[in-house]
């Protein structure tokens, strides 16, 4: 445990000291986003464009992440055990890419459809059976959606196949 904490501290300090625009806390055995991180990064939160929290053990993401890192462009949460996102994710004004692959979502995170700048959504390897196709097709910037390895119902699959404007990846029924 102490080693994991030290690893997180090292990465956060490097982000602050080097003035990086990204924060990589992947593979740190995190079960949540550490509250202390907000204090340490206070001086650079406006600079952070990319946050990687991949391959941890996170069950939830604090709404504080979205209200603090307002300039965020990319968020990588793949390989956790998330089942939902806070409503505040819908208020992200600059987010272009979100990776939620290999989590535990059974319901499509509907608030994502409210992010006008979102271009890429990766939900591969979850347990989602239906998605708000109409809302997705009305997203102005969406270019790419990965729904592979989800048990999409046949109506949803048919609706997705009708898209001309969005590149959609999904597992075909055999």
N, C-alpha and C positions, 0 to 999 in steps of 0.2 A: 504493500500500500504506500509506504513512504517513498519508494522508488517512483511509483506512478505520479504522486504529488510533485516530486522534484522534477520529473519530466515535463509536467504541465507548466510549472513555474519557469523552467528554462525556456520553453517555447514562447511563453507570454513575454518574458523579459527580452528575448531576441526580437520579437515583433515591435516592442516599444523602443528599444535602444537603436535598432536598425531602421526605424521608421517604415517598416514594411506595410504593404497594403493588404496583406493576407495573414490569416491566423490559422495555423494547422494544429488542431488538437485531435487528429486521428489516432486510433490505436492507443488511447491513454486510459482505457478501462473506466471511462466516465459513465456514471449513471444519470448525471444531469450536468447542465452547464454551471460550473462553479461560480457562486455569487461574488467571490473575491476577484474574479477576472474583470468584472465591470469596474471596480475601483482602480485596479492596476492599469487598465486600458483607457481610463477616462480621458486622458489627454490625446489619444489617437483614434477614438471611436469613429470620428468623421473621415478618417483616412482608410478604414478597413473596407475593402471591396469584396473580399473572398474569405469565407469561413468554411473550414473543413472539420467536421466532427464525425467522419466516417469510422466505421468499425469500432464502435464503443459499445456500451450496454445501456444506452439512453432509452428510457421509457416515455419521456416527455421532453418538450422544449419550452422553456420559460418564455412568456410573452415579452419579457424584458429584453431578450435577444433582439427581437424585431423593433422594439421602441428605442433601443440603444444604438444599434448599428444601422442607422437610417440610410446610409449610402451603399449598403450591401448590394452587390451585383450577382454573386454566385454563392449558393449555400449547398454544401454536400453533407447529407445526413445518412448516406447509404450504410447498410450493415448494422443497424441498431434494432431496437424492438419497439419502435414508435407505432402507435395506433391512431394518433390524431395530431393535428397542429393547432396552436392557439389561433383564435380569430384574428389576432393582430397581424398575422402573416398577410392578410388581405390588404393591409395598409402600406406594404412595401412599394415605394414609388420607383425604385431603380432595379429591382431584382429581375435578372434576365434568365437565370438558370437555377433549377432546384433538382437535386438528386435525392430521391427517397427510395431508391431500389433496395430490395432485400430487407424490408422492415416487416411490420405486422399489421399494415393497413387492411381493413376489410371494407372500408367505405372511402370513396374518393374524397380527398380533402377539398371540399367545395370552395373554400375561401381562395384557393389558388386562381380560380376563374375571375377573381376581382382585381388581379394584378395586371394592369394594362401593358407593362413592359416585358412580361414573362414570355420568353421565346422557346425554352426547353424544359420539359417536365419528364423526369425518369421515375416511373413507378414499377419497374420490372421486379418480379419476384415477390409480390405481395399477395393478398387474398381478395382482391377487388373483383366483384362480379358485374357491377354496372357503374357507368360514369355519366356525368351530365353532358352528353354529347352536344346539345344545342349551345350550352354555355361555353364549351370549349371552342366550338366553331365560331363563336362571336368574340373570342379573345383577339384583339387587334394585332398582337405581335407574335402569337404562337406559331412556331414553324415545325416543331418536333415533339412527338409524344411517344414514350416507350411504355407499352403496357404488356410486354412479353411476360409469360409465366404467371398470368393472373387468370382466374377462372371466369373470364368475361362471358356473360350470357349471349345467346345467339343474336338477340335484337341489338345489343350494344355492338357486337362485332360487325353486323351488317351496316349499322349507322356509321361506324368508323371507316369502313371500306369506301363509303361514298365521298370521303373528303378529297378535295383536289388541292387545297391550300396548305394542309398540314401533313408533314411526313410522319406517318404512324407506323410504329413497330408493334406487332402483336403475334402471338403464337397461333398458328392456324390449327383449327380442329382437324383431326385426321379422319 
